[in-house]
Amino acid sequence: MFVTSVVGSFPRPKWLIEARKAFEEGRISREELREYEDDAVKVVVKEQEMVGVEVISDGEYRRFSFLGFIGEKVEGFSLIPVSRLAVSAEARSAIEAMSFPERAVRNPVVVGRISRPRPMALDELLFLKGVTSRAVKIALPSPYTVYWNAWHHELSKPYYPSPDAMIQDYIKVLRQEIAELFEKGADFVQLDEPAMGNLVEAGEDKPDRYKRLLTALNGIRYRGFRDELALAVDLINEAVKGFGGRIGVHICRGNWPAPEEYLIRGGYEKLMPAMLDMKAKQLVLEYATPRAGSIDAFKEHTWGGEIGLGVIDVKNPEIETPEVIVKRAEKALRYFDPEKIWLNPDCGFASGLPWPVSTRNIALEKLRNMVKASEILRMKYRASER
Ligand SMILES: [Zn+2]
């Protein structure tokens, strides 16, 4: 009960960011960059072990971003700066409405046929397993988020007439990857699905701000809240069907450094009951930020699987005490057995290399208190005492 884990990304050490820049400018080789990455991953692994997190990640230190890395690893995608795609007045206004870090973000855009000549994240898993004996989590971009981000009405059209045609090839690649990750010992595979999470802000005829931006960037059409939600669930179910391993779907409201008023807001009740049709083992949800609403979203709808409960607000620099975290977890006990509750931060601490939402020290101190909270909760809710 109350297993502790992370959502994935950590702020990169300064020297790793500098090494990456040196690689992109041709000053160091890929092999040299890999040495920096290996060192950085060892550090973040040891840090998670030191504070006592049980199911750990490699900090996503080898990736440009949680999403962008498919532009580096999967054939058919290319990383394109958002500032280059944002040419229309609509795009400019959508970027302002979100205070979106357009100069930092590069999107993976489909510029060819999608295939998997080499694995996406298997190298990350194998290295991680070589440096820790703890259970490990690997996150991959979820298909509905890729659907919205990757198909472009001009650049992708020669290869796929529509995002629907494109996404089937991505799901094929994703399923091959998930199968290999489980075969080689991944304990947890997580699909990151902010495009679905952002629907909490959408109406039937009015897209959320993130989709408004992507329509302006990519020329994708919003088909209405109900159809979008159904599409998200269908694509995820296609991706996860038949796997026996632990697959979680992380449904968040996006993760970029901006003042609160620019960030997406709304409770999960908006996505129910469709969200609960997902054939995943765990829902990895935000619940520390007040923007995520109340756990009472589960009052009238039952989720039989696990919940990865967000108990750490990644964007708020204030370090939660163990007592505050215990209280957050206890709210979930109204609707979930302790055995079904995992503790994790709301989201990653740095979903992309150039835009951390926290510092390395704050992130670690927050995790340290999350582990302490788990110990308190385990004492309090031991099966024998219930
Ligand atoms: Zn997230």
Residues whose N, C-alpha, C, O or C-beta is under 5 A from the ligand:
A	BS01	ZN	C252 N255 D346 C347 G348
